Amino acid sequence: MKKILSIAVIVFLLSCQNEVVDKQSLVNNYYQQRFEALASEKKEVCKEEIIKEIQIAIDSLIDTWVNAELVDTINFPGKPIKPIKPPAIINDFQKFSLDSLDIK
């Protein structure tokens, strides 16, 4: 009986032997999981950067619209044109003296 029991135990132990694990498939599986995790992380970072840029663009657009509406609606006239300067009159007439005037 002892012999049969020992043979049964040996057969049982040999039959429960682990299957050989394919290391390459494990590496590929780990690589794929890591790649997907990094890709999703990079995608989130890109989304956040795009959202920041869009918010800046929208804020500047809204600011432009608001400032256009707030501009004073009174149309003031433009700066007047400079008048034509008359010619100089110095040395253009004869000097006179009080003695030459006729007092009546």
URZI-V706019 format. One record per run of one state. SS is the DSSP state (hx for helix, st for strand, lp for the rest). FROM is the first residue (numbers start at 1). LEN is the number of residues. If there is no record, write none. Layout:
# URZI-V706019
SS:FROM:LEN
SS:FROM:LEN
This chain:
# URZI-V706019
lp:1:1
hx:2:14
lp:16:7
hx:23:48
lp:71:27
hx:98:3
lp:101:4
